[in-house]
């Protein structure tokens, strides 16, 4: 079950308007959470460099292949929302396809809710974009997960992302510090969802805005790496239900970076 389904199931009936947004719009329904799952990226910054062979993280104000963090966040959501439901990596399904829809210099990673460990392989020389914890609001979903305009989408996603707590990421045993600097809101983007799709029974073309915590990891040495990341959406009593609600994610990625020669052996 996705976080959205859990929120819908536990939302307080007749709770009235949700908390006031800091944007121009006050949504008349409780805001939407798109955890969906998260995405891994591999890029570089000296933050993790304890040796010449460690993973590096792209600084928050830097670009990778001409794109900023907010632009890569939009690319992640376009990838994630456009995947077929069958084998979707955001589902708790052993038949998930990590390579689905991947192309270019950056691969994305999406993961299910809860606590999980997955073993995956990525070609050497690729970057991996990690969505530590994130949410989107789009035009294709029903209330309370709907935003008609960019302003509504941005305000709604911000409200949910403001409720993300306890974010963490540990790469090969080294905690990533100052994760608050890696929160970004994407530009509004267009996406095409199949039928059915990860957040609905009928797809189509829509627009959305994402918000959350992201890391771009590059220069990943060949071999194996362990990446553990996650965070919790926390809502106080009265915000979405009569009782406090928590939706944690704790993902361990056992990542193999494999060269073409290794693949051919």
N, C-alpha and C positions, 0 to 999 in steps of 0.2 A: 504494500500500500504506500502511495506517495504521501509526502508531507501535505500536499494540497488536500488530498482525501481525508487525512487525519484532522486537519483544521476544519474542513467542512463538517465532518462528523461531530466534532466537539464544540463547535461554535455555539455561543449562547443564543437561544431563540429570542426574537424580538428585542435584541440588544440595542437597536437603534443605530444611529450613525457611529462609525468607527472614530478613533481619536483624530483630532484635527491635524491635517497635514501642514507642513511648513510651506508647501507650494501654494499655488493659487486655488487648487481644487480641494474640496472635502468630499471624499468618496462616500456615497450613501450606503455602502456595504462594507463589511469587514474586508481588510485589504488582502490581496493575494500573495501567497508565498510560492515562489518557484525555487525550490531548492534544486531543484534539479541538479542537482547534481553536478555537480561540481566539475572542475576541469583542471587538468594538470598541464603545465607548460615548462619547458626547460630552456632557460636563458641565463645570462650571467651577471653577477655582481660580486665584488670581493667579500661580501658579507659572510659567505660560507667558506671562504678559501683558507682552510687549514693545511692544505697541501696542494701541489700542482694538479692533482688528479681529482679534486673534489668538485661537486656540482656548484655552479655559480648562478646567481639570481640577477636578473635585469633590474637596475635601479628604477624606482617608481617614476622618475621624470625622464627616463631614456626611451628611445625608440628601438624597435627590432624589425628589420626589413621594412623600414619606413613607416611603421605603425606604432602609435602610443598604446599604453595599457587600455584606456577606454575603447580604442578601436579594436584591439584584440579581444576584449570582452564581448563586443558586438559580434565578432567573428565566431566566438565560442557559441553564443546563443543561437546564431543562425545555423551552425552545425548541429547543435543538440536538438533544436526544435524541428529540424528538417529530416531527422532520421526515421526510418520505418519503426513501427512499434515492436515488431518481431525482432528479437535480438538486441533491443535497445540497451546500451550500457547503463542507463539510469535505472533500469529495473533489476530486481534481485532475481536474476535468471542465470544459471550456469552456462547457458548458451549465448551469453552476450558476445558481441563482436567488437573488439577494441579497435580494429582497423576500419570499421564502417565509416565511409564518408571522409576518410583522412586523405589529405593531399597537400602538396607544397612543403615548405620548410618547417611548418609548425603543426604538430598533432595536438588534439584536444583529448581530454579525458572527463567522462561523466561517470558518476557512481550512485548507487542506491542509498536510501536513508538507512540510518542505524549504524551498526558496527560490522565491518566487513574486511576481508583480506582477499586481494586478487593478484594473480600472477599474470603479467602481460609482457609483451615484447614490442620494442620500437626500433626502427632502423637507425643505425649510427648516423650522426650528422643532422638528425631532426631535433627540433625544439619541442618541448611539451608544456602546454599551457594549463596551469592548475587553477580551477575555481575552488578555493578553500571552502567558501560558503557564499551562496548567492541567490538572487531572486530576480524574476522578470515579471512584467505586466504587459499584456498584449490585447489586441483587438479581436482575437479569435476565441477567447474564452468567455464563459458565462460569468456574471457576477457571483461571488465577489472577486473574481479573478480577471476583471475586465477594465480596460482603460481605453477610452475612445480617442483621446488626443495625446500628443507628446507630453503636455503638461500633466495630465492625469496619470499617464504611465510613469513618468519620472517621480511624481509625488508619492504614488502608491508604492513603487519599488523602494524608494528612500525610506518610507515609513517601516516597511518590513526589514530592510537592511539595518535600520537603526536598532532593531531588536536582536541582532546577531551578537552573541557574547561568547567568550572563551574560545576564540579562534586560535588555532595552533598549526604548526607545520614543523616536522622534524625530518631532516634529510640525512640519511646515513649516520644517524645518531646525533646530529648537530641541530639544535633548535634554531629556527629562523626568528630573529629578533625584529622588533618594531613592525609587526604586521599591520598596525593601524595605518601606516603610511601606504599600504597596498590596497586600500579601499578605493574603488572607482565606480563611477556611474557611466554607462555607455552612452554614445549618441543614439538617437532613435534609429532603428534599422528595420528593414523589410525582410521578411522570411516567408518561406513556403513550406507548409506542413502537409504530410501525407494524410490519407484517410484509412484507418484511424491514426491518431498521432498521440504523443506522449501525454498531452493534457486535454484530449477531447476525442469525440467519436467522429467528427467531421473536420477535415483539414481545409486548406485553402491558403491564400496569400494574405498576410497581415503585417502589422507593425508592432514593435515592442521596444521597451527600454529595460536594461538590466542594471543591477546594483549589487555590489558585494566585494569580497576580498579575493584577489587574484595574485598569482605568482607566475612569472615567465622564467623558466630555467633553461639555460643554454649551455653549450659546451659540456655535455654530459659524457663522461668517459665511458668507453665500451666496457661491458661487464655487467654486474648486477648492482642494483641500488635499492634501498628501502626508503620509501617516502610515506610518512604517516601524517595525515592532515584532517582538519575538520573544524567544527564549531557547533553552537547551539542557537536555535531561535527560541528566545524566551519571551513569554507574554505574561504580564501580571493578571491577577484575577480581575475580571471586568473588561479587559481589553478585547478578548475574543470569546471568552466563556466565563462562567461563574467561578471557575477555579484557575489557578496558574497553569500554563501549558509550556512544556519544553519539548523541542524536537531536535535531538542531538544527531550529529554525524561524526563517525570516527572511522576513517578509511585508511587502510594500510595497502600500499601499492608495492608489490615485489616486482621491480622493473628490470628487465634485461635489455640492455642496449647492444644490438647485434649488428655486426658488419655483414655486407653481402657475402663475403667469403665464408663466414660462419653459417649463414643461411643455406649455402650450397653444399655444406659438408653433410 
